[in-house]
Amino acid sequence: MVMTVLMTRRRQAKRTAASTAELQALRTDLGQCARALPASASGLVRIEQQLRSVGDRQDQLELRPGGERSYAHAIRMVQKGAGVDELVASCGNHRGEAELLLRVHGMAQAG
């Protein structure tokens, strides 16, 4: 009977030692994760800011009807004699852009 009790206590002592070692390893892992978290969070903030910036730029580009194609079309219209008001109405250019296109590409036609 005494032998059985001693063997049971030894097994329990081994299990306790193994559990203690496992708990210490988990604490170490948790500490490493806690130290890495601030760097990960700041990286996520930077990525989020870049994503917002790209989204804003995309929104601005999408607001321009036709993008680059509208300039090419506007230049062709100027070369055919279109005026500022026609460029604004047809191509969606701002008045200043239309005037500049007319000056630059209208001069090429006149010169």
C-alpha positions in Angstrom: 0.0 0.0 0.0 2.8 2.4 0.9 4.5 1.6 -2.4 1.3 2.5 -4.3 1.1 5.8 -2.6 4.7 6.6 -3.3 4.4 5.7 -7.0 1.2 7.8 -7.3 2.9 10.8 -5.7 5.9 10.4 -8.1 3.6 10.4 -11.1 1.8 13.5 -9.8 5.2 15.2 -9.1 6.2 14.5 -12.8 2.9 15.8 -14.1 3.2 18.9 -11.9 6.8 19.5 -13.2 5.7 19.0 -16.8 2.7 21.3 -16.3 4.9 23.9 -14.7 7.4 23.8 -17.6 4.6 24.1 -20.1 3.1 27.1 -18.2 6.5 28.8 -18.2 6.8 28.3 -22.0 3.3 29.8 -22.5 4.2 32.8 -20.3 7.4 33.3 -22.4 5.4 33.1 -25.6 2.8 35.6 -24.3 5.5 38.0 -23.3 7.0 37.9 -26.8 3.5 38.5 -28.3 2.9 41.4 -26.0 6.3 43.0 -26.9 5.5 42.6 -30.7 2.0 44.0 -30.5 2.9 47.7 -30.5 5.1 47.4 -33.7 2.3 45.4 -35.4 -0.3 48.0 -34.4 1.8 50.9 -35.8 2.4 49.0 -39.0 -1.4 48.5 -39.4 -2.0 52.2 -38.8 0.5 53.1 -41.5 -1.1 50.6 -43.9 -4.5 52.0 -43.1 -3.3 55.6 -43.8 -1.8 54.5 -47.1 -5.0 52.7 -48.1 -7.1 55.8 -47.3 -4.7 57.9 -49.4 -4.9 55.5 -52.4 -8.7 55.5 -52.0 -8.9 59.3 -51.9 -6.7 59.5 -55.1 -8.9 56.9 -56.8 -12.0 58.8 -55.9 -10.5 62.0 -57.3 -9.6 60.2 -60.5 -13.0 58.7 -60.9 -14.6 62.1 -60.6 -12.8 63.1 -63.8 -15.1 62.0 -66.6 -13.0 60.0 -69.0 -9.6 60.8 -67.4 -6.8 60.9 -70.0 -9.3 60.1 -72.8 -11.1 63.4 -72.1 -8.0 65.4 -72.7 -7.2 63.6 -76.0 -10.8 64.1 -77.1 -10.7 67.8 -76.0 -7.5 68.3 -78.0 -9.1 66.8 -81.1 -12.1 69.1 -80.6 -9.8 72.2 -80.3 -8.0 71.2 -83.5 -11.4 71.1 -85.2 -12.2 74.6 -83.9 -14.2 74.0 -80.7 -14.4 76.8 -78.1 -14.0 76.9 -74.3 -17.7 76.5 -73.6 -18.0 73.5 -75.9 -15.0 71.8 -74.2 -16.5 72.3 -70.8 -19.9 71.0 -71.8 -18.6 68.0 -73.9 -15.5 66.8 -72.0 -16.2 67.8 -68.5 -13.0 69.9 -68.3 -12.9 72.9 -65.9 -13.0 76.2 -67.6 -9.3 76.9 -66.8 -8.3 73.6 -68.3 -10.4 74.2 -71.4 -8.8 77.7 -71.8 -5.3 76.2 -71.5 -6.1 73.5 -74.0 -7.4 76.1 -76.4 -4.3 78.3 -76.0 -1.8 75.4 -76.3 -3.5 73.4 -79.1 -5.3 76.2 -80.7 -1.9 78.0 -81.3 -0.5 74.8 -82.8 -3.4 74.9 -85.3 -3.0 78.6 -86.0 0.9 78.4 -86.2 
